[in-house]
């Protein structure tokens, strides 16, 4: 199986739903405390990101991330933390993540994620950004 076919977005490993990047840790809404509608939306985001990142368009992202993370994770699949914000219509409006160490790969990842539309508006009152962990090289 190619690395492109082995990327997984972990909805179960959602870090948090945060209302603003400068909020205190106590303002973080963890997955187990989030309303069910937020959890369902987060699962939908994870699945959409997973599908987008399995495409050939994200080849450079896979190669660069796996190369930069090799050896640094002690054999565990490399993980990238992504913060995503959404427009009222469900379009991804902004993303933030640590650099992959390659400006072209960073730009490609940003382009792939920003091209996504969840197809539904975020649930009422859902805190943003939605923070997900993307696992590279993990078997689905």
N, C-alpha and C positions, 0 to 999 in steps of 0.2 A: 504494500500500500504506500503511495507517495505521501510526502509530508503534507501536500495540499489536501489530501483526503483524510488526514489524521488530526486536523485541528478541531478543537472542541470549544465551545463557549459554555461556561458553566453557570447555569442559572442557579444551581444549588450553592455555588460559591460566590454569589453576589455579595459584595462587601457591604454595601449600604446604599440607602437612598438619602441623599444629603440636600438640604435646602440652602445652597450657597456655599462657595468654596471656603469662606472665612468663618463658617459656623463652628461652634464648640463641639467637641466630641460628644457631649451629652445631647446634642441636637440631631445626631445621626440616628436614622431609623433603620435598624437591622432587619434582615429578611424575616426573622422569627417574630418581629414586632410590627411588621408592615401590614396594612389592610390587604385582604385577599385580592382586591382589584389591582393593587400595586404589584403584588407578586405575579399575577397573571400577565400583566403588562411587561414586567421584567423578563419573564420567561419568553414572551414573544420577541422582545428585543434580542435576547441571547440567541434564539433560533435564527432570527434574521441575520444577525452579525455572523453567526456560524456559517450560514449558507453563503453569504457574501464573501467571506474569507476562504471558502473552499473553491472559489472560482479561479480560473486561470489569471484573472486580472490582479490577483493578490500574490502572485508567484514571488516577486521580489521581497514582499513582506515576510513570507515564510522563510525564505532562504536567509535573509539578513537576521531575523530574530533568532532562528535556530543556531546560526553561526555565532552570534554575539552571546548567546546564553549557554552554549556548549561548555560543559565542565563547571559552570557556575552554579548549577542547580543540584549537583550531587546525584544525577541520574533521574531526578524528577522532571516531568515535562515543564518546559519554560512557561511562565505565566506573565501576561501583560495586563496591567490594571488600566482600564479605560473609563473615563468620565464622559457621559453623554447627556446632552440637553436636547429637548424636543420642542418643536413648534406646536401650536394648538391643533394642527391638522395631523400630527404624527410624524412629520419629517424630522430627521436628525438635523439640528441647527448648528451644533458645535460639539467638538470632541477634544479631549485632552488626554495625553498619555506620555509616559517617559519615552524619550527618543530611543529608537532602535539602533542608533549609532550610524545611521546612513540617511542623509537628507532626502534622497530619492525614495527610500523605503518609507520614511515618515510621511512624505507627501502622498505616496501611493495608499498607505493605510488610511490617512485622513480622507482622501478622495473616495475610497471604497466605503468608508463608514458614513460620510456625509451624503452619499448618494442613496442612502436607505430611507425608506418611508415605512413606518410601522403599520400603516394602513388603518390606524385608529388613533383618536386623540388620547393623550395621557389621561388617566383617571383624575377625577376632580380632587384637587388638593395634593396631588402627588408631588413630593419633594424632588427637586432636581439639584445637581445632576444625579442621574442613575449611574452607579458605579458597578461595572462588571469586570470579572477576570476572564481573560481569554487564554486558554491553554493551547500551546502549540505542541504538536507531536503526540497528543493524547489520543488514544484509540477511542472512537465514538461508541 
